[in-house]
Amino acid sequence: MQALGNDFIVIDAQSLLAQAATETLLQHWQEVLPTLAQRLCSRRFGIGADGLLLAIDLKQKQLSELAIQIYG
């Protein structure tokens, strides 16, 4: 995804549910995501982007407002 010259890696968590290896990521996403974002967004050693967006379906609406974090 690209906006105003910035590009982002977007991960849809729903598509990861079928893979057992991503279970830890989804259960502990708040601890894992900063490191994952840093590695994926590295233009030299990763995919390369200005930030990472992880779309997670949160069951409680009030949590969805608190869960918006942009790493980059």
N, CA, C, O and CB atoms as a CASP TS submission, in Angstrom:
PFRMAT TS
TARGET T0000
AUTHOR 0000-0000-0000
METHOD Language model
MODEL 1
PARENT N/A
ATOM      1  N   MET     1       0.846  -1.160   0.000  1.00  0.00           N
ATOM      2  CA  MET     1       0.000   0.000   0.000  1.00  0.00           C
ATOM      3  C   MET     1       0.899   1.232   0.000  1.00  0.00           C
ATOM      4  O   MET     1       1.955   1.229   0.632  1.00  0.00           O
ATOM      5  CB  MET     1      -0.966  -0.007   1.215  1.00  0.00           C
ATOM      6  N   GLN     2       0.492   2.272  -0.695  1.00  0.00           N
ATOM      7  CA  GLN     2       1.294   3.483  -0.797  1.00  0.00           C
ATOM      8  C   GLN     2       0.385   4.679  -0.582  1.00  0.00           C
ATOM      9  O   GLN     2      -0.742   4.706  -1.076  1.00  0.00           O
ATOM     10  CB  GLN     2       2.018   3.572  -2.173  1.00  0.00           C
ATOM     11  N   ALA     3       0.871   5.665   0.155  1.00  0.00           N
ATOM     12  CA  ALA     3       0.100   6.883   0.389  1.00  0.00           C
ATOM     13  C   ALA     3       1.048   8.061   0.537  1.00  0.00           C
ATOM     14  O   ALA     3       1.927   8.049   1.398  1.00  0.00           O
ATOM     15  CB  ALA     3      -0.794   6.743   1.643  1.00  0.00           C
ATOM     16  N   LEU     4       0.877   9.068  -0.287  1.00  0.00           N
ATOM     17  CA  LEU     4       1.673  10.293  -0.223  1.00  0.00           C
ATOM     18  C   LEU     4       3.172  10.035  -0.177  1.00  0.00           C
ATOM     19  O   LEU     4       3.905  10.701   0.554  1.00  0.00           O
ATOM     20  CB  LEU     4       1.274  11.093   0.980  1.00  0.00           C
ATOM     21  N   GLY     5       3.615   9.072  -0.957  1.00  0.00           N
ATOM     22  CA  GLY     5       5.036   8.779  -1.028  1.00  0.00           C
ATOM     23  C   GLY     5       5.537   7.792   0.002  1.00  0.00           C
ATOM     24  O   GLY     5       6.680   7.343  -0.088  1.00  0.00           O
ATOM     25  N   ASN     6       4.719   7.442   0.976  1.00  0.00           N
ATOM     26  CA  ASN     6       5.091   6.434   1.968  1.00  0.00           C
ATOM     27  C   ASN     6       4.491   5.095   1.560  1.00  0.00           C
ATOM     28  O   ASN     6       3.356   5.032   1.086  1.00  0.00           O
ATOM     29  CB  ASN     6       4.613   6.845   3.395  1.00  0.00           C
ATOM     30  N   ASP     7       5.251   4.040   1.745  1.00  0.00           N
ATOM     31  CA  ASP     7       4.735   2.715   1.402  1.00  0.00           C
ATOM     32  C   ASP     7       4.678   1.852   2.657  1.00  0.00           C
ATOM     33  O   ASP     7       5.537   1.943   3.534  1.00  0.00           O
ATOM     34  CB  ASP     7       5.614   2.040   0.314  1.00  0.00           C
ATOM     35  N   PHE     8       3.651   1.018   2.722  1.00  0.00           N
ATOM     36  CA  PHE     8       3.404   0.196   3.896  1.00  0.00           C
ATOM     37  C   PHE     8       3.237  -1.261   3.503  1.00  0.00           C
ATOM     38  O   PHE     8       2.712  -1.570   2.434  1.00  0.00           O
ATOM     39  CB  PHE     8       2.169   0.687   4.646  1.00  0.00           C
ATOM     40  N   ILE     9       3.683  -2.145   4.367  1.00  0.00           N
ATOM     41  CA  ILE     9       3.407  -3.569   4.239  1.00  0.00           C
ATOM     42  C   ILE     9       2.123  -3.810   5.022  1.00  0.00           C
ATOM     43  O   ILE     9       2.024  -3.423   6.187  1.00  0.00           O
ATOM     44  CB  ILE     9       4.613  -4.470   4.770  1.00  0.00           C
ATOM     45  N   VAL    10       1.141  -4.443   4.394  1.00  0.00           N
ATOM     46  CA  VAL    10      -0.134  -4.722   5.048  1.00  0.00           C
ATOM     47  C   VAL    10      -0.273  -6.227   5.202  1.00  0.00           C
ATOM     48  O   VAL    10      -0.180  -6.972   4.226  1.00  0.00           O
ATOM     49  CB  VAL    10      -1.332  -4.128   4.242  1.00  0.00           C
ATOM     50  N   ILE    11      -0.496  -6.671   6.438  1.00  0.00           N
ATOM     51  CA  ILE    11      -0.695  -8.091   6.717  1.00  0.00           C
ATOM     52  C   ILE    11      -2.113  -8.274   7.232  1.00  0.00           C
ATOM     53  O   ILE    11      -2.503  -7.657   8.224  1.00  0.00           O
ATOM     54  CB  ILE    11       0.356  -8.627   7.750  1.00  0.00           C
ATOM     55  N   ASP    12      -2.886  -9.123   6.560  1.00  0.00           N
ATOM     56  CA  ASP    12      -4.243  -9.457   6.989  1.00  0.00           C
ATOM     57  C   ASP    12      -4.160 -10.681   7.891  1.00  0.00           C
ATOM     58  O   ASP    12      -3.879 -11.782   7.417  1.00  0.00           O
ATOM     59  CB  ASP    12      -5.188  -9.719   5.761  1.00  0.00           C
ATOM     60  N   ALA    13      -4.400 -10.498   9.178  1.00  0.00           N
ATOM     61  CA  ALA    13      -4.268 -11.588  10.148  1.00  0.00           C
ATOM     62  C   ALA    13      -5.231 -12.734   9.865  1.00  0.00           C
ATOM     63  O   ALA    13      -4.930 -13.883  10.190  1.00  0.00           O
ATOM     64  CB  ALA    13      -4.500 -11.064  11.551  1.00  0.00           C
ATOM     65  N   GLN    14      -6.377 -12.446   9.267  1.00  0.00           N
ATOM     66  CA  GLN    14      -7.343 -13.505   8.952  1.00  0.00           C
ATOM     67  C   GLN    14      -6.726 -14.530   8.000  1.00  0.00           C
ATOM     68  O   GLN    14      -7.011 -15.723   8.108  1.00  0.00           O
ATOM     69  CB  GLN    14      -8.625 -12.904   8.329  1.00  0.00           C
ATOM     70  N   SER    15      -5.892 -14.080   7.079  1.00  0.00           N
ATOM     71  CA  SER    15      -5.267 -15.004   6.131  1.00  0.00           C
ATOM     72  C   SER    15      -4.177 -15.844   6.789  1.00  0.00           C
ATOM     73  O   SER    15      -3.759 -16.860   6.235  1.00  0.00           O
ATOM     74  CB  SER    15      -4.682 -14.233   4.955  1.00  0.00           C
ATOM     75  N   LEU    16      -3.713 -15.428   7.970  1.00  0.00           N
ATOM     76  CA  LEU    16      -2.670 -16.167   8.681  1.00  0.00           C
ATOM     77  C   LEU    16      -3.225 -17.255   9.594  1.00  0.00           C
ATOM     78  O   LEU    16      -2.475 -18.120  10.045  1.00  0.00           O
ATOM     79  CB  LEU    16      -1.834 -15.214   9.491  1.00  0.00           C
ATOM     80  N   LEU    17      -4.523 -17.223   9.872  1.00  0.00           N
ATOM     81  CA  LEU    17      -5.112 -18.153  10.834  1.00  0.00           C
ATOM     82  C   LEU    17      -4.942 -19.617  10.443  1.00  0.00           C
ATOM     83  O   LEU    17      -4.889 -20.480  11.319  1.00  0.00           O
ATOM     84  CB  LEU    17      -6.571 -17.850  10.998  1.00  0.00           C
ATOM     85  N   ALA    18      -4.858 -19.912   9.165  1.00  0.00           N
ATOM     86  CA  ALA    18      -4.740 -21.297   8.702  1.00  0.00           C
ATOM     87  C   ALA    18      -3.334 -21.859   8.902  1.00  0.00           C
ATOM     88  O   ALA    18      -3.127 -23.062   8.749  1.00  0.00           O
ATOM     89  CB  ALA    18      -5.120 -21.387   7.236  1.00  0.00           C
ATOM     90  N   GLN    19      -2.377 -21.018   9.236  1.00  0.00           N
ATOM     91  CA  GLN    19      -0.994 -21.458   9.372  1.00  0.00           C
ATOM     92  C   GLN    19      -0.611 -21.543  10.847  1.00  0.00           C
ATOM     93  O   GLN    19      -0.679 -20.551  11.573  1.00  0.00           O
ATOM     94  CB  GLN    19      -0.044 -20.504   8.621  1.00  0.00           C
ATOM     95  N   ALA    20      -0.210 -22.729  11.279  1.00  0.00           N
ATOM     96  CA  ALA    20       0.124 -22.960  12.689  1.00  0.00           C
ATOM     97  C   ALA    20       1.309 -22.110  13.146  1.00  0.00           C
ATOM     98  O   ALA    20       1.370 -21.716  14.311  1.00  0.00           O
ATOM     99  CB  ALA    20       0.435 -24.436  12.917  1.00  0.00           C
ATOM    100  N   ALA    21       2.232 -21.827  12.263  1.00  0.00           N
ATOM    101  CA  ALA    21       3.438 -21.075  12.629  1.00  0.00           C
ATOM    102  C   ALA    21       3.128 -19.642  13.052  1.00  0.00           C
ATOM    103  O   ALA    21       3.926 -19.023  13.756  1.00  0.00           O
ATOM    104  CB  ALA    21       4.410 -21.059  11.465  1.00  0.00           C
ATOM    105  N   THR    22       1.997 -19.116  12.639  1.00  0.00           N
ATOM    106  CA  THR    22       1.660 -17.731  12.977  1.00  0.00           C
ATOM    107  C   THR    22       0.803 -17.618  14.233  1.00  0.00           C
ATOM    108  O   THR    22       0.409 -16.516  14.612  1.00  0.00           O
ATOM    109  CB  THR    22       0.941 -17.084  11.821  1.00  0.00           C
ATOM    110  N   GLU    23       0.515 -18.726  14.872  1.00  0.00           N
ATOM    111  CA  GLU    23      -0.316 -18.697  16.081  1.00  0.00           C
ATOM    112  C   GLU    23       0.319 -17.832  17.173  1.00  0.00           C
ATOM    113  O   GLU    23      -0.376 -17.055  17.829  1.00  0.00           O
ATOM    114  CB  GLU    23      -0.541 -20.124  16.607  1.00  0.00           C
ATOM    115  N   THR    24       1.624 -17.961  17.368  1.00  0.00           N
ATOM    116  CA  THR    24       2.325 -17.160  18.374  1.00  0.00           C
ATOM    117  C   THR    24       2.231 -15.675  18.041  1.00  0.00           C
ATOM    118  O   THR    24       2.004 -14.850  18.925  1.00  0.00           O
ATOM    119  CB  THR    24       3.800 -17.589  18.476  1.00  0.00           C
ATOM    120  N   LEU    25       2.402 -15.340  16.782  1.00  0.00           N
ATOM    121  CA  LEU    25       2.303 -13.940  16.358  1.00  0.00           C
ATOM    122  C   LEU    25       0.940 -13.366  16.710  1.00  0.00           C
ATOM    123  O   LEU    25       0.845 -12.262  17.247  1.00  0.00           O
ATOM    124  CB  LEU    25       2.554 -13.812  14.850  1.00  0.00           C
ATOM    125  N   LEU    26      -0.101 -14.107  16.410  1.00  0.00           N
ATOM    126  CA  LEU    26      -1.444 -13.591  16.642  1.00  0.00           C
ATOM    127  C   LEU    26      -1.809 -13.543  18.124  1.00  0.00           C
ATOM    128  O   LEU    26      -2.576 -12.675  18.541  1.00  0.00           O
ATOM    129  CB  LEU    26      -2.449 -14.435  15.900  1.00  0.00           C
ATOM    130  N   GLN    27      -1.275 -14.452  18.914  1.00  0.00           N
ATOM    131  CA  GLN    27      -1.575 -14.450  20.345  1.00  0.00           C
ATOM    132  C   GLN    27      -0.799 -13.365  21.093  1.00  0.00           C
ATOM    133  O   GLN    27      -1.293 -12.805  22.072  1.00  0.00           O
ATOM    134  CB  GLN    27      -1.260 -15.812  20.943  1.00  0.00           C
ATOM    135  N   HIS    28       0.403 -13.075  20.632  1.00  0.00           N
ATOM    136  CA  HIS    28       1.276 -12.116  21.325  1.00  0.00           C
ATOM    137  C   HIS    28       1.699 -10.985  20.388  1.00  0.00           C
ATOM    138  O   HIS    28       2.846 -10.540  20.425  1.00  0.00           O
ATOM    139  CB  HIS    28       2.524 -12.829  21.886  1.00  0.00           C
ATOM    140  N   TRP    29       0.777 -10.527  19.555  1.00  0.00           N
ATOM    141  CA  TRP    29       1.136  -9.572  18.516  1.00  0.00           C
ATOM    142  C   TRP    29       1.708  -8.275  19.070  1.00  0.00           C
ATOM    143  O   TRP    29       2.540  -7.651  18.412  1.00  0.00           O
ATOM    144  CB  TRP    29      -0.064  -9.268  17.673  1.00  0.00           C
ATOM    145  N   GLN    30       1.292  -7.851  20.254  1.00  0.00           N
ATOM    146  CA  GLN    30       1.796  -6.586  20.789  1.00  0.00           C
ATOM    147  C   GLN    30       3.277  -6.662  21.149  1.00  0.00           C
ATOM    148  O   GLN    30       3.982  -5.656  21.069  1.00  0.00           O
ATOM    149  CB  GLN    30       0.993  -6.182  22.012  1.00  0.00           C
ATOM    150  N   GLU    31       3.759  -7.842  21.545  1.00  0.00           N
ATOM    151  CA  GLU    31       5.179  -7.993  21.868  1.00  0.00           C
ATOM    152  C   GLU    31       6.025  -8.278  20.624  1.00  0.00           C
ATOM    153  O   GLU    31       7.172  -7.838  20.534  1.00  0.00           O
ATOM    154  CB  GLU    31       5.366  -9.115  22.887  1.00  0.00           C
ATOM    155  N   VAL    32       5.458  -9.011  19.671  1.00  0.00           N
ATOM    156  CA  VAL    32       6.203  -9.478  18.500  1.00  0.00           C
ATOM    157  C   VAL    32       6.270  -8.426  17.395  1.00  0.00           C
ATOM    158  O   VAL    32       7.268  -8.343  16.679  1.00  0.00           O
ATOM    159  CB  VAL    32       5.571 -10.746  17.957  1.00  0.00           C
ATOM    160  N   LEU    33       5.233  -7.637  17.255  1.00  0.00           N
ATOM    161  CA  LEU    33       5.115  -6.753  16.101  1.00  0.00           C
ATOM    162  C   LEU    33       6.226  -5.711  15.951  1.00  0.00           C
ATOM    163  O   LEU    33       6.659  -5.485  14.821  1.00  0.00           O
ATOM    164  CB  LEU    33       3.825  -6.057  16.172  1.00  0.00           C
ATOM    165  N   PRO    34       6.713  -5.069  17.001  1.00  0.00           N
ATOM    166  CA  PRO    34       7.781  -4.080  16.789  1.00  0.00           C
ATOM    167  C   PRO    34       9.030  -4.671  16.127  1.00  0.00           C
ATOM    168  O   PRO    34       9.608  -4.057  15.230  1.00  0.00           O
ATOM    169  CB  PRO    34       8.166  -3.456  18.114  1.00  0.00           C
ATOM    170  N   THR    35       9.441  -5.850  16.566  1.00  0.00           N
ATOM    171  CA  THR    35      10.620  -6.494  15.973  1.00  0.00           C
ATOM    172  C   THR    35      10.327  -6.955  14.553  1.00  0.00           C
ATOM    173  O   THR    35      11.157  -6.789  13.659  1.00  0.00           O
ATOM    174  CB  THR    35      11.073  -7.688  16.831  1.00  0.00           C
ATOM    175  N   LEU    36       9.145  -7.534  14.344  1.00  0.00           N
ATOM    176  CA  LEU    36       8.756  -7.983  13.007  1.00  0.00           C
ATOM    177  C   LEU    36       8.724  -6.806  12.038  1.00  0.00           C
ATOM    178  O   LEU    36       9.217  -6.908  10.914  1.00  0.00           O
ATOM    179  CB  LEU    36       7.382  -8.679  13.047  1.00  0.00           C
ATOM    180  N   ALA    37       8.150  -5.702  12.467  1.00  0.00           N
ATOM    181  CA  ALA    37       8.072  -4.514  11.614  1.00  0.00           C
ATOM    182  C   ALA    37       9.459  -3.999  11.252  1.00  0.00           C
ATOM    183  O   ALA    37       9.718  -3.641  10.103  1.00  0.00           O
ATOM    184  CB  ALA    37       7.274  -3.412  12.308  1.00  0.00           C
ATOM    185  N   GLN    38      10.337  -3.966  12.232  1.00  0.00           N
ATOM    186  CA  GLN    38      11.696  -3.478  11.989  1.00  0.00           C
ATOM    187  C   GLN    38      12.407  -4.342  10.946  1.00  0.00           C
ATOM    188  O   GLN    38      13.089  -3.825  10.062  1.00  0.00           O
ATOM    189  CB  GLN    38      12.502  -3.458  13.301  1.00  0.00           C
ATOM    190  N   ARG    39      12.243  -5.642  11.058  1.00  0.00           N
ATOM    191  CA  ARG    39      12.921  -6.551  10.123  1.00  0.00           C
ATOM    192  C   ARG    39      12.303  -6.510   8.731  1.00  0.00           C
ATOM    193  O   ARG    39      13.026  -6.464   7.736  1.00  0.00           O
ATOM    194  CB  ARG    39      12.882  -7.976  10.655  1.00  0.00           C
ATOM    195  N   LEU    40      10.978  -6.526   8.650  1.00  0.00           N
ATOM    196  CA  LEU    40      10.324  -6.508   7.343  1.00  0.00           C
ATOM    197  C   LEU    40      10.513  -5.180   6.623  1.00  0.00           C
ATOM    198  O   LEU    40      10.655  -5.155   5.400  1.00  0.00           O
ATOM    199  CB  LEU    40       8.847  -6.798   7.497  1.00  0.00           C
ATOM    200  N   CYS    41      10.517  -4.083   7.363  1.00  0.00           N
ATOM    201  CA  CYS    41      10.596  -2.757   6.747  1.00  0.00           C
ATOM    202  C   CYS    41      12.010  -2.341   6.364  1.00  0.00           C
ATOM    203  O   CYS    41      12.192  -1.326   5.693  1.00  0.00           O
ATOM    204  CB  CYS    41      10.022  -1.740   7.678  1.00  0.00           C
ATOM    205  N   SER    42      12.994  -3.093   6.772  1.00  0.00           N
ATOM    206  CA  SER    42      14.375  -2.778   6.406  1.00  0.00           C
ATOM    207  C   SER    42      14.531  -2.854   4.892  1.00  0.00           C
ATOM    208  O   SER    42      14.283  -3.898   4.290  1.00  0.00           O
ATOM    209  CB  SER    42      15.370  -3.744   7.106  1.00  0.00           C
ATOM    210  N   ARG    43      14.936  -1.761   4.285  1.00  0.00           N
ATOM    211  CA  ARG    43      15.110  -1.752   2.825  1.00  0.00           C
ATOM    212  C   ARG    43      16.360  -2.525   2.400  1.00  0.00           C
ATOM    213  O   ARG    43      16.486  -2.923   1.242  1.00  0.00           O
ATOM    214  CB  ARG    43      15.192  -0.308   2.309  1.00  0.00           C
ATOM    215  N   ARG    44      17.258  -2.729   3.319  1.00  0.00           N
ATOM    216  CA  ARG    44      18.489  -3.444   2.986  1.00  0.00           C
ATOM    217  C   ARG    44      18.371  -4.950   3.203  1.00  0.00           C
ATOM    218  O   ARG    44      18.903  -5.734   2.417  1.00  0.00           O
ATOM    219  CB  ARG    44      19.635  -2.903   3.809  1.00  0.00           C
ATOM    220  N   PHE    45      17.674  -5.359   4.269  1.00  0.00           N
ATOM    221  CA  PHE    45      17.628  -6.777   4.615  1.00  0.00           C
ATOM    222  C   PHE    45      16.220  -7.370   4.603  1.00  0.00           C
ATOM    223  O   PHE    45      16.066  -8.580   4.767  1.00  0.00           O
ATOM    224  CB  PHE    45      18.234  -6.978   5.966  1.00  0.00           C
ATOM    225  N   GLY    46      15.193  -6.545   4.414  1.00  0.00           N
ATOM    226  CA  GLY    46      13.816  -7.035   4.429  1.00  0.00           C
ATOM    227  C   GLY    46      13.102  -6.701   3.134  1.00  0.00           C
ATOM    228  O   GLY    46      13.734  -6.516   2.094  1.00  0.00           O
ATOM    229  N   ILE    47      11.791  -6.627   3.204  1.00  0.00           N
ATOM    230  CA  ILE    47      10.981  -6.272   2.043  1.00  0.00           C
ATOM    231  C   ILE    47      11.205  -4.812   1.686  1.00  0.00           C
ATOM    232  O   ILE    47      11.341  -4.463   0.513  1.00  0.00           O
ATOM    233  CB  ILE    47       9.485  -6.540   2.311  1.00  0.00           C
ATOM    234  N   GLY    48      11.241  -3.970   2.697  1.00  0.00           N
ATOM    235  CA  GLY    48      11.453  -2.545   2.501  1.00  0.00           C
ATOM    236  C   GLY    48      10.146  -1.780   2.475  1.00  0.00           C
ATOM    237  O   GLY    48       9.344  -1.945   1.557  1.00  0.00           O
ATOM    238  N   ALA    49       9.929  -0.945   3.479  1.00  0.00           N
ATOM    239  CA  ALA    49       8.718  -0.125   3.556  1.00  0.00           C
ATOM    240  C   ALA    49       8.918   0.934   4.627  1.00  0.00           C
ATOM    241  O   ALA    49       9.871   0.888   5.405  1.00  0.00           O
ATOM    242  CB  ALA    49       7.458  -0.997   3.864  1.00  0.00           C
ATOM    243  N   ASP    50       7.990   1.896   4.648  1.00  0.00           N
ATOM    244  CA  ASP    50       8.022   2.932   5.677  1.00  0.00           C
ATOM    245  C   ASP    50       7.286   2.506   6.938  1.00  0.00           C
ATOM    246  O   ASP    50       7.453   3.123   7.990  1.00  0.00           O
ATOM    247  CB  ASP    50       7.421   4.215   5.143  1.00  0.00           C
ATOM    248  N   GLY    51       6.475   1.459   6.845  1.00  0.00           N
ATOM    249  CA  GLY    51       5.735   1.001   8.019  1.00  0.00           C
ATOM    250  C   GLY    51       5.018  -0.304   7.756  1.00  0.00           C
ATOM    251  O   GLY    51       4.922  -0.765   6.619  1.00  0.00           O
ATOM    252  N   LEU    52       4.517  -0.890   8.826  1.00  0.00           N
ATOM    253  CA  LEU    52       3.806  -2.170   8.772  1.00  0.00           C
ATOM    254  C   LEU    52       2.436  -2.001   9.399  1.00  0.00           C
ATOM    255  O   LEU    52       2.308  -1.451  10.493  1.00  0.00           O
ATOM    256  CB  LEU    52       4.606  -3.291   9.494  1.00  0.00           C
ATOM    257  N   LEU    53       1.413  -2.473   8.705  1.00  0.00           N
ATOM    258  CA  LEU    53       0.048  -2.458   9.227  1.00  0.00           C
ATOM    259  C   LEU    53      -0.416  -3.900   9.362  1.00  0.00           C
ATOM    260  O   LEU    53      -0.391  -4.655   8.391  1.00  0.00           O
ATOM    261  CB  LEU    53      -0.916  -1.636   8.299  1.00  0.00           C
ATOM    262  N   LEU    54      -0.837  -4.284  10.555  1.00  0.00           N
ATOM    263  CA  LEU    54      -1.366  -5.630  10.802  1.00  0.00           C
ATOM    264  C   LEU    54      -2.851  -5.489  11.081  1.00  0.00           C
ATOM    265  O   LEU    54      -3.246  -4.870  12.069  1.00  0.00           O
ATOM    266  CB  LEU    54      -0.625  -6.342  11.999  1.00  0.00           C
ATOM    267  N   ALA    55      -3.674  -6.062  10.213  1.00  0.00           N
ATOM    268  CA  ALA    55      -5.132  -5.982  10.364  1.00  0.00           C
ATOM    269  C   ALA    55      -5.616  -7.186  11.150  1.00  0.00           C
ATOM    270  O   ALA    55      -5.569  -8.318  10.669  1.00  0.00           O
ATOM    271  CB  ALA    55      -5.841  -5.911   8.978  1.00  0.00           C
ATOM    272  N   ILE    56      -6.086  -6.928  12.375  1.00  0.00           N
ATOM    273  CA  ILE    56      -6.583  -7.985  13.251  1.00  0.00           C
ATOM    274  C   ILE    56      -8.040  -7.697  13.560  1.00  0.00           C
ATOM    275  O   ILE    56      -8.398  -6.569  13.898  1.00  0.00           O
ATOM    276  CB  ILE    56      -5.740  -8.087  14.562  1.00  0.00           C
ATOM    277  N   ASP    57      -8.877  -8.714  13.444  1.00  0.00           N
ATOM    278  CA  ASP    57     -10.289  -8.585  13.774  1.00  0.00           C
ATOM    279  C   ASP    57     -10.449  -8.710  15.286  1.00  0.00           C
ATOM    280  O   ASP    57     -10.362  -9.808  15.835  1.00  0.00           O
ATOM    281  CB  ASP    57     -11.142  -9.659  13.029  1.00  0.00           C
ATOM    282  N   LEU    58     -10.680  -7.595  15.951  1.00  0.00           N
ATOM    283  CA  LEU    58     -10.855  -7.597  17.404  1.00  0.00           C
ATOM    284  C   LEU    58     -12.340  -7.707  17.732  1.00  0.00           C
ATOM    285  O   LEU    58     -13.174  -7.025  17.136  1.00  0.00           O
ATOM    286  CB  LEU    58     -10.243  -6.316  18.043  1.00  0.00           C
ATOM    287  N   LYS    59     -12.650  -8.564  18.678  1.00  0.00           N
ATOM    288  CA  LYS    59     -14.050  -8.827  19.016  1.00  0.00           C
ATOM    289  C   LYS    59     -14.689  -7.683  19.801  1.00  0.00           C
ATOM    290  O   LYS    59     -15.894  -7.460  19.692  1.00  0.00           O
ATOM    291  CB  LYS    59     -14.153 -10.109  19.815  1.00  0.00           C
ATOM    292  N   GLN    60     -13.905  -6.964  20.581  1.00  0.00           N
ATOM    293  CA  GLN    60     -14.447  -5.873  21.389  1.00  0.00           C
ATOM    294  C   GLN    60     -14.145  -4.544  20.707  1.00  0.00           C
ATOM    295  O   GLN    60     -12.985  -4.211  20.464  1.00  0.00           O
ATOM    296  CB  GLN    60     -13.859  -5.898  22.827  1.00  0.00           C
ATOM    297  N   LYS    61     -15.196  -3.789  20.402  1.00  0.00           N
ATOM    298  CA  LYS    61     -15.015  -2.544  19.654  1.00  0.00           C
ATOM    299  C   LYS    61     -14.094  -1.546  20.346  1.00  0.00           C
ATOM    300  O   LYS    61     -13.296  -0.884  19.682  1.00  0.00           O
ATOM    301  CB  LYS    61     -16.347  -1.903  19.417  1.00  0.00           C
ATOM    302  N   GLN    62     -14.191  -1.427  21.658  1.00  0.00           N
ATOM    303  CA  GLN    62     -13.357  -0.446  22.351  1.00  0.00           C
ATOM    304  C   GLN    62     -11.875  -0.790  22.234  1.00  0.00           C
ATOM    305  O   GLN    62     -11.031   0.104  22.288  1.00  0.00           O
ATOM    306  CB  GLN    62     -13.757  -0.359  23.823  1.00  0.00           C
ATOM    307  N   LEU    63     -11.546  -2.070  22.074  1.00  0.00           N
ATOM    308  CA  LEU    63     -10.145  -2.464  21.903  1.00  0.00           C
ATOM    309  C   LEU    63      -9.610  -2.066  20.538  1.00  0.00           C
ATOM    310  O   LEU    63      -8.421  -1.782  20.399  1.00  0.00           O
ATOM    311  CB  LEU    63      -9.991  -3.963  22.097  1.00  0.00           C
ATOM    312  N   SER    64     -10.472  -2.043  19.531  1.00  0.00           N
ATOM    313  CA  SER    64      -9.995  -1.743  18.183  1.00  0.00           C
ATOM    314  C   SER    64      -9.432  -0.328  18.095  1.00  0.00           C
ATOM    315  O   SER    64      -8.493  -0.088  17.337  1.00  0.00           O
ATOM    316  CB  SER    64     -11.125  -1.921  17.171  1.00  0.00           C
ATOM    317  N   GLU    65      -9.982   0.598  18.848  1.00  0.00           N
ATOM    318  CA  GLU    65      -9.445   1.954  18.842  1.00  0.00           C
ATOM    319  C   GLU    65      -8.077   2.006  19.515  1.00  0.00           C
ATOM    320  O   GLU    65      -7.212   2.782  19.110  1.00  0.00           O
ATOM    321  CB  GLU    65     -10.411   2.913  19.540  1.00  0.00           C
ATOM    322  N   LEU    66      -7.882   1.184  20.537  1.00  0.00           N
ATOM    323  CA  LEU    66      -6.612   1.165  21.253  1.00  0.00           C
ATOM    324  C   LEU    66      -5.537   0.381  20.513  1.00  0.00           C
ATOM    325  O   LEU    66      -4.346   0.582  20.750  1.00  0.00           O
ATOM    326  CB  LEU    66      -6.807   0.584  22.628  1.00  0.00           C
ATOM    327  N   ALA    67      -5.948  -0.505  19.626  1.00  0.00           N
ATOM    328  CA  ALA    67      -5.007  -1.404  18.974  1.00  0.00           C
ATOM    329  C   ALA    67      -4.346  -0.803  17.743  1.00  0.00           C
ATOM    330  O   ALA    67      -3.498  -1.450  17.128  1.00  0.00           O
ATOM    331  CB  ALA    67      -5.703  -2.662  18.594  1.00  0.00           C
ATOM    332  N   ILE    68      -4.704   0.390  17.379  1.00  0.00           N
ATOM    333  CA  ILE    68      -4.110   1.000  16.194  1.00  0.00           C
ATOM    334  C   ILE    68      -2.718   1.509  16.547  1.00  0.00           C
ATOM    335  O   ILE    68      -2.560   2.473  17.296  1.00  0.00           O
ATOM    336  CB  ILE    68      -5.002   2.156  15.649  1.00  0.00           C
ATOM    337  N   GLN    69      -1.720   0.844  15.994  1.00  0.00           N
ATOM    338  CA  GLN    69      -0.335   1.238  16.195  1.00  0.00           C
ATOM    339  C   GLN    69       0.361   1.139  14.851  1.00  0.00           C
ATOM    340  O   GLN    69       0.187   0.154  14.133  1.00  0.00           O
ATOM    341  CB  GLN    69       0.373   0.349  17.276  1.00  0.00           C
ATOM    342  N   ILE    70       1.124   2.118  14.513  1.00  0.00           N
ATOM    343  CA  ILE    70       1.874   2.090  13.263  1.00  0.00           C
ATOM    344  C   ILE    70       3.343   1.975  13.620  1.00  0.00           C
ATOM    345  O   ILE    70       3.873   2.778  14.388  1.00  0.00           O
ATOM    346  CB  ILE    70       1.594   3.361  12.386  1.00  0.00           C
ATOM    347  N   TYR    71       3.992   0.976  13.060  1.00  0.00           N
ATOM    348  CA  TYR    71       5.416   0.752  13.298  1.00  0.00           C
ATOM    349  C   TYR    71       6.173   1.119  12.033  1.00  0.00           C
ATOM    350  O   TYR    71       5.788   0.707  10.939  1.00  0.00           O
ATOM    351  CB  TYR    71       5.702  -0.728  13.714  1.00  0.00           C
ATOM    352  N   GLY    72       7.205   1.862  12.166  1.00  0.00           N
ATOM    353  CA  GLY    72       7.981   2.188  10.988  1.00  0.00           C
ATOM    354  C   GLY    72       9.116   3.108  11.317  1.00  0.00           C
ATOM    355  O   GLY    72       9.880   3.488  10.430  1.00  0.00           O
TER
END
